[in-house]
Structure formats: structure tokens, C-alpha cells
């Protein structure tokens, strides 16, 4: 069997490593940082635990399928619980609570807009059909050809690829708060609802139909589980080992260079940022020009804060969305006129509300995220300015004082995404899933210029998000298995 080198240790790399080891390949993972997980690393400080990146556990069926491929279950590695409520959305003069069943959510919609539950049930039923097609057909295809998208199911839904989520939602619902609630899930795909095909309503089914879950101890427990599985399969991990070069001989990968040492490799899988991974090749072996990368539409970057509070917070849930400012205006400041937002929407995650392992007794762990355009200027002054903005709104909307209860605050932004993850323009979620950047129109899983060089992760197929990353790793392993 082949000797495989995997660059990076995020979800897609871990997935690929597991599948390749199962195939019998001698597999090694090289991670530039001192801990594994890529964007899903964990921060531990003064008894507080923070997921540094992904914090939403959606699409539990994808995780089940991944572990089932190795005759395992998530429960073999971590404890999973469904959140109720799933999350809370703060608007300017109202709070919407999303429960753990569609029936509870329908009741909340009726409270806001009488008669809307009937439309919601139809919308989610259609979204459920799309979910079945997307997860069991489309995302399992490697993006090698446009014909992969042509099935009897997709032909019947071709119109949904030319209509938008925004149009579909606004056709059924009139209340702006309900519209924002239904448009929110596609933000995980990294694009404006007005630019996202309506077929992607399957994300609404992932939200309202399948619910929001939490692995006890945080999302990093999934990373630890995948690493444990990989090691059971014989995968070897190297941390603090940045790959400086991918060597090619006679048009085929030959080895990788790490700290001046050469590691012979029959196959190389780059799970690092795609743009960065290609920069490890000599110019003539790169598939995509700098102009190509510059022209693409990227998912947002993020300004993140990890905050330890010395008391329990009132009036918040595990997941909280603050949509108390103009949703469309902030979206334009990310995609249309890239700039620091005047009045940012933000997300606040307090995992210790439901999981007491995440903070010391009587304290609260707070993770805050402001979506911003990639490539913006990033300074300490700007970070502090925006922390003050969101803290003031958090205090106002939840009716409590918090400034004097902060034990510590750490931040992570554009410069850190570039430095820690070699992220192009400091993007946080990869390339947006717009119509022109879907499936075969995304950067390829397989190099067209170098034999036995493959790519995986959020800049390639199928796209942004943790479940797609698991699938991306499987897709690239299948390509290798089938020699495509």
C-alpha cells in the first residue's frame, strides 16, 4: 500500500486520514500548530474551556455515518445532547426562542405572525426533501463533472438553483424577524441569502428538522474522537511540523519537506488552506493563478472573543444570535462594500449554560463572533472598539451589567487566521457556496497537474462547515481508492 502524507489536521484531514488508513495505507498527518484540529482547536485558560472555531453541532446524521463507516458510533467517544432551546435570537424589541421540536418552533412563529406556522411546515417539508437529495446524492459526488448534478431528483428541482433562499422565504413570510430567522442558517454556507440558491433550504431542515446538539466538553471532543479513531487505525500524527514544500518528480508527488527533512510520499493530501497548499508547489505545478483566487467570493472572516466571566449570566441560552441591528446592511458590509460594520450583528455562545465542564463553578465561558469581510485591516484598537460595542448591547438586551465581571478576554481575527491557518485573506469559512462556486465549479479535489496530489477541506468540494468537511475527507479517500 502507499505512503500517504496529510497536510493539516482539521476535520477534513482527520476524515481523509481515517479512511485512507482503513484502506491499508501508511498514513501520517503533519500539523503546523502544536495542537490538532485546525480551526476547531480548543483554548483552555483558568479553568475555562473554549472551542476556538466551530461551535454548532448540526446534521448529527453525518457524524453517525462517519463513525459507522468504521463500525463505531459517536457515543463510543463522546456524550451528545440535544439543546432545548436550540438558540435564542435577540431583535431590537423582541426575542425569538427556537425550541427543540418543529411543533415548538411553529408555536413561536404563530406568536410573531399568525398563520405563519402553516407556511413553515410546508417550507420545512420541502427543505427536508432537499436535505435528503443534498446529503444522500449531491454532496457525495466529487465534483469532477457537471453531469454529477443531473439526476431525476435534481432535474425536477432545477428551478431551485436559479431562485434564491431570500426570495423563497420572503414569498412565504412577511414579518422581518421571521425572515431573518429563516435566512440565518445559510450564513453557514458563507454567502448572502440573496445570492444563495433556494435549494440550500436544506440548511433550514438541518436547523428546525434535526436540531442543535452539543458534545459534552465542546466540539473539540469530536476532534479528539477522530484522532483516537485514526490512531486506532494506525495513523501517526506530527504536531508543530509545518510543511514547507511539496516536491514533484516526473509529474508525480515525491515527498514533502518539513523543517529541512524530507518525508517520502506516494500520495499527498492537502487539508490546509488550498491557496497556501498550492504555494508549496513550484509555480509550474499550480493549477490556479493569483488572479483566480482574487476573483472568488469568500465566506466571511470573523472577529472572535474568548471571555471568562466571574458569575453566571442571566437571560441567555447556550447559543444566542443578536440580530438587533440591520441584517441586510451588515451583509452588504461583508460582501458588497467590504468594510468594518457600523452596527454589527453578532453571535454569543455560553456553553457553560448547559455544560458545567466548560467553566469553573459559578462562572460563565463566553465565546463571541462578529462576521466581517475577509482581508480587512486588523488592529488591537479595532478589536477593543468592537468588543465594547457588543458587550454594551449584550448588557442592554439581557438587562445586566457585565463589564466588571470579566476575568480575562482574548481575541482572534484576520491576522490570526492568516498566521495560524495560512488562511487566504484571513477567511474563516473558506469559499462561499454561491451558484457559480458549487460542486464542479469549486477548486478540484484532485490536482490536474500533479499525479497523486489531492486537496480536501472548505475551499473545495462540497464546501464550508463541519459536516461537509467530514464528507470532503471521504470523497478524496474514495478518489484515491478508485484511482480517479
N, C-alpha and C positions, 0 to 999 in steps of 0.2 A: 504493500500500500504506500501512498505518497506521504511525504513530509510536508505538513501544512503550517504556515505561519499566519497568524491572525493579528492584524494591527488594530489595537484598541480593545476595550473591554466593556463597552456599553451593551445594551440589551441585544442588539442585532449581532454583535460579535460573539457574545456568550451563546446565543442561539445557534449561530453557524458552527461554533466550536463543538457544541454538544452533538449536533447532527453529524458532523464530519468524523468525530471520534467514534460515534456509533457505527459509521461506515467502515471503521477499522484504520483510519488514517492516524498517523503520528502527529498530534496537533499541539501547537504551542501558541500562547497568547502573550503579546507584548503590549504593555500599558505604560504610557509616558509618566502618569501620575503615580503617587505612592500607594494609592488605593484603587481598587477596581470599581467599575460601574459607570464610567464616563459621566454624562450629565446627571446620572442617578446616584451619585456619591452621597455620602452621609456626613454631617457635621455633628460632632459631639463636643459640648462645652458646658462645664459647671453643672453637670447632671441633666442638661437639656439635650434632646436629640432632634435633629432637623434633616428631612430629605432636602437635598440641595437643589433638586430639579423636579422631576415628575412627582406629583403627589396625589393624582387622581387614579384610582384603580377602577377602570371601566372595562367592559367586554370580558367578564370573567371566563366566558366560554373559550376565549383564545388561550388563556393561561392553562385552562384544563386540557385543551387539545395538545398544547406544547408538552406538558408533563406526561400526558397519556402516551405520546409517541415513544416514551422511554419506560412505559409501564409504571408510571409514577402518578402522583396527584399533588396539587399544591399543599394539601393537608399533611403530606409527608414531610413538609419543610416549614410551613408557617401557618398561623391561625388567621383565618379570614372571617370578617364580619361585615354584614350589610348595614350601612348607615341609615338611620331614621331620626331626623330628616336627612336627606341626601345632602342638601345645602340650602342656604338662605340667600335671597337676593335683596339688597337694600337699594330702594329707589329714593327719590327726594322726599316723598310724602307717604311712602308705603313700603311694606316688607312682604315679599312673597316667599313662602316656605314650600320647598319641593320635598314631598314625602317619599316613602319607600315603595309605594304602590301606585299604579296608574289611577286607581279609584280615589286615593287621597289627593293626587295632583288635579284630577278633574274637579273635585270639590273646591280646591283653591282657585282654579280657573273660573269656575262659576261665581265665586265670591267677587272676583275682579270684573268679569264680563259675563253677565247672564246669557246662557245659551251657548257659550264657547266650548263647553265640555263635549258636546255632540261633534263639533268640528275637530276637537282634539283627538277624540277616539278614532275618527276616520283618518286623520293625519298620521297618527302613530301606527295604525294598522298598515297603511301604505308604507310607512317608514320601516316597519317590520319586514315586509316583503322585500324591500330594497336591501335591508340588512342581510337577509338570507342569500340574496344573489351576490351581494358585495363580498361577504365573508366566505361563502362556500364556492364561489365561482371566480369572480374578478380578481380579488387580491391574491389568489393562489396561482396566478399566472405571471410569468417572469418578465413581462413587458418586452418581449422580443419582436412582436409584430402587432399591427393594428387588428389583425383578424382574431386575436385573442379576446377582443371585446365583443365579437359578434357571436351571440348565442340567441336562441329563440326567446330567452327571457330579456336580454338587453335590447333586442330589436323592438320588442313591444314597449320598451321604455326609452327609446332613443330621444324622444322629446324632452325627457328629464335632464338630458345632458346639455340642452340648449336653453332651458329655463333655469332660473336661479332660486336658491333657498329663500332669499329675501322676497322675491315675487310670489313664491308658493305660500309663504307664511302670511304675507300681507293680504293675499287674496282671501284668506280664511278668517283672519283675526284683525280686529280694529284697535284694541287697546295697546298703546305703545309699550307698556310694561310686559304684556304677554308676548308681543312681537320680539322684544329684546330677549326674553326668556327662551324663546324658541330659536332665535338666531345665535345665541351664545355657543352651543356645542360645536358648531362648525369652526369656531375660532381655534379649536384644537388642530384643524387642518391647515391653519396658517394663512387664511385668506378672508377677505371681506365677504359677508353673506351675499352681497350684491354681485360678487364675482365667482361664487361657488355654485356649481351645478346642483339642481334640486334633487338629483339622485342621491346626493350626500345627506339627505334627510335621514339616512340610516344612522347617523350620529344621534339623532333625536330618539331613535329606538334604543340605542345603547344607553342613553340617559334615562328616559322615562320607562322604557320597557325592561331593561336589565338591571338598572340601579347603580348606585355608587357604593363601593366596597372599601374596606381598609384592612391591610395586613397588620396585625399587631406588631408594633415595633417600627412600622413605617415601610415605605416602598423599597427601602434598601434590603429588607428581608427577602424580597423576590430576587434581587441581585445575589445575595448570599446563597439562596436556594439554587440558582442556576450555576453558580460557581461550584457548589458542593456536588451537584449532578455532573458537571463537567469533569471534576476531579475523580469522581467515581468511574467515569468513562476513560480516564487516563490522560486528560488534558493537563498540560503543565503551564503555570502562569508565571510571568516575569513582570513585576511592577517596578516603577522608577526606571523604565527602559524605553526611551524614545527612539523610534526608528528614524534614522537619518537618510536612508537611501533604499530604493528597490532596484536591484541590479538585474539587467536583462542580458541574456546571451542567446544569439541565433533566434531572436524574436520570441523568446520564452523566458519566464521568470527564472532566475538563477539562485538568488539569495537576497537577504536583507542585511543591512548594516546597522548595528546597534552599538553605540559607544566604541566605535572603531573595530568592533568584532563582526565577522561575517557569519551569518547563520544560513547554511544551505537550505533552499526551499524549492520543492517541486511545484507547490501551489501557494500563492499569496492571496489572502482576503483582506481588503482594507475596510475596516469598520470605522476608521477615523473619518473626519470631515473629508468629503470626496475631493473638493478643490485642493485641500492640503495633501491628500494621498497622491494625487497626480503630480504635485510638485516634487514628490520624492523620486520621480522618474526623470530621465533625460528628456529634454524638450521634444525630441522626435517621436517619443513613445506616448505622449499625452494626447488624449482624444479631444479635449475641449480647450479652446483658447481662452485667454483672459476676457476677451470681448464677450464670449459665450456666457461666462459666469456673471459678468457685469449686467447683462441684459435680462437675466432671470428675475422672477418675482420671489422674494424670500419671505418666509414666515417671520414674525416679529422677533426682535431681541427682547430682553427683559431687564428691568432693574429689580433685583431681589434683596430682601432684607431678612435676616435671621435674628429674632429678638427674644431675649429671656425676660419675662415679667415676674415680679416677686409676689403676685397674687393671681387668683383665678379671675377671669374676665366675665363680665355679665353680658347677657343678651346676644351672645354669639353662638354659632354652631361650629362643627369641625371644619366645614367648608363654607366660605362666605364670599359673595360677589357684591362689590359696591358699584352699582350702576346708577348712582345718584347724580351723574353728570351726563352730558350729551354723548350717547353711544356712537352716533354717526360721525360727529366731529372728531372724536378720538381716533376712529378708524381712518379717517382722511389724513390725520397727522401721522399715521403709521405708513399708509400705502400711497396716498396721492401727493401729499406735500410733506415729506419726511422731516419731522422736527420734534423737539421735546413738547409733549402735550401741555396745553394750558390748564385743562381740568381733567386729569387722567381718571379713567376707570381703574379699579384695582381689585385684586383677589387677596383675601386673607384666610390663611389656614391655621387653625389652632388644634392640632392633632391630640393634644393632651386633654381636650374636652371629652373625648371618648376613649382615650388610651393613656392611662396614668403612667405608662412606662416612658412616655416622651418628655416628661418634665418632673422635677422634684415635687414632693407633696406640697400642696398649697400654691404652686406656681403654674405658669402657663407658657408654653412654647408658641411663638408666633412667627409664621412664615408669610411674607408679603411679596406680591408680584405685581409690577406695573408693566404692561406690554408697551414696548416702544419700537420705533423703526430701527432696523439694523444700521450700523455704520455711523451712529451719532457720536458727537463729542461726549466724552465720559470723564467727569472730574469729581473729586470729593465734594466740592461745593454744590454741584448739581445733585448729587446723591442725597446730601443732607437737606437740601431745599425740598426735594420731593418726599423725603421721609416725613418732614414736618407737615407737608400738605396732607398726606394720607393719614397720619396719626391724628391730626386735628379733626378730620372727617370721621375717622373711626370713633373718636371720643364723642363727637356730636351725635352721630347716628345711633350709638349704643348707650348714650346717656351715662357716661362715666369718665373719670379723669385717670389718665394713664402715664402722663409724662414723667411723673416722679416714681413710677413703679418699674422703670426699665433698669434691669441689672446690666445688660450689655446689648450691643447692636452690631452686627456685621453685615456687610453688603457685598453684592456680586453684580457686575454689569458688563457692558460691551467689552471693555478692556480685558476683563477676566475670562469671558467666553473665548476671546482670541488667544490669550496666554495659556489658559488651562486646557482648552479643547481644540486649538487651531481652527476655530470656527470662522468661516468666511464672513466678513463684515460683522462678526460678533453675533450672528443669528443664534437664536435659542432653539428653534424647532425645525431647521432645515429649509427645504424649498416648499413653497405653498402649493397646495393641490388645486390649482386653477385648471380649467378645461384644457388649456394649452400646455399644461405640465402634469398631465395624468397618464398613468400606465406607460405605454411605449414612448411617450413624449418626455419622460424623465431621463436623467443620465442613466446609462446602462449598468446592469448588474455585472456584465462581462466586458472586459476590455476588448475593443475592436483592433487594437494594435499590438497587444502583448498576449501571447498564449499563457493560459493558466494564471491570469491575473483577474481577480474578481473584486467587486465592491458591494457593500451592504450598508444599510442604515437609512436615515431620514432624508438624505438627498437623492436617494434612488428609489426603487420600487419596494413596497407600494406607497410609502410616504411617511409623514410625521406621526408621532405618537408611539406609545409603548407597545400596544398590541401589533401595529404594523411593523415595528422593529423586530418583534419575535418572528413574524411571518417572513420578513426580509431575510433573516438568517436562514430560515428553512428553504426559501426559494434559491438562494445561492448554493446551498449544500445540494439541493436537487439538481441544479445545473451541472455541478461537478460530478455527481453520481451518474447522470445521464449523458455526460460529456457534450453538453450543448454550449 
